[in-house]
């Protein structure tokens, strides 16, 4: 696999992990902010909130890039095959009615298109 394609694919895999982390963060009850001084070296609530905002921003950047791809086949490959891992390669080939080599070509094109859209947003 080409190095640039692998890098994009890894980014999308990380995106799936970030989405899960943000879901877990949202399920935790809201922390109570205290005005009392703390003797510890850091503020855990503040750090958690900053991390939440950072994760949300990263997700938005990827979401924007994914949503700007209008080809439904590319969207299917990126979302259902790479991010969500709902289908195997052979199942995707069957759904798209393409050979494995054609699918690999389409997957690489979808990843390249995503990279261009993502690079514009970042």
N, C-alpha and C positions, 0 to 999 in steps of 0.2 A: 504494500500500500504506500502511495506517495506520502511523504512527510507532511506536506501542507494539508492533505485530506485527513490524515490521522489527527492532526492538531485540531481541526474543525470538529471532527467526530468526538474527540475527547471533550471539547468545549460543550457540545450538546449533551454528552453523558453527565458532565458536571452540572449542567442546567437541570437535569432531572433530579439530581441529588439536592440542589438548592431549593427546588420546588417542594421537595419533601421536608427539608429543614424549615422552610417558611411555614408550611402547614402545621408542623409540630410546634413552632413558636407561637402561632396564632391560637393553638389549642390551650396553651398555658394561660392561666388567669393573669389579668393585668397586675403588674407589681404596684405596690404602694410606695410612692416617693416620700421619703422622710426629709424634713427640714433640719433634723437634729444632726449635729456634726458627727462624722464617723472617724474612728481612730484607725481604720484600715487604710492601706495605701491606695485603694481604688474603690470605685463605685460600681458594683456588679449590675445594678439596674441600668445605669447609664450605659455601660458597656454593652449590655444586652440590647438596649434600644438602638444604639449605634450600629451594632451588627445586624439588627433587623432591617434598618433603613438601607444599609449597604447591600444586604441580600436582595431586598425588594428592588433596588436600583439595577442590580445585575440581572435579575429576572426580567425587568422591564426592557432592558436593552436587547436581550435575546428574543423576548416576545415581539418587540417591534420589528426586528429583523425577520422573524418567522412569518409574521402577519403581512409583511410587504412582499412575500413571494406568492404570486397569484396562480401559478401552475398547480392544479389539484394533485397531480401525480407527485410532484416534488414535495408538496405539503404532506402527502400521505407517507412518502419515504422518510422525510425528516421527523415527523411527529410519531407516526404509528410504528415505524420500523426501528429508527435510531433512538428516539427519546423514550417512548413508552415500551418498546420491545414487545409489542403485541403479537407480532407475526415473525415466523422464520423467513429466511431468504426464499426458500422454495414456495412458501405461501404467498409472499409478496409477488414473486414472479407469476404465479398462477392468477392472482387478483389483477395484476396489470397486463396479463397475457403477453409476457415477454420472456426471452431466454435469460439465463443467468448472466451472460456477457452483456446483454442489453441492459439488464437491471443494474449491473455494476457501473456501466457507463452513466445511466440515469442518476444513480446514487451519487457518483462523483460530481456530476453537473449540479445536482441539488445542493450538495455541500459547498461547491464553489459559489453558487448563486447566494447561498446563505452568508458565506464569508464576505462577499462584496457588500451585502446589505448591512451586515453587522459592523463592518469596518467603517461604514459611513456614519453609523449611530454613535460609535465610541469616540 
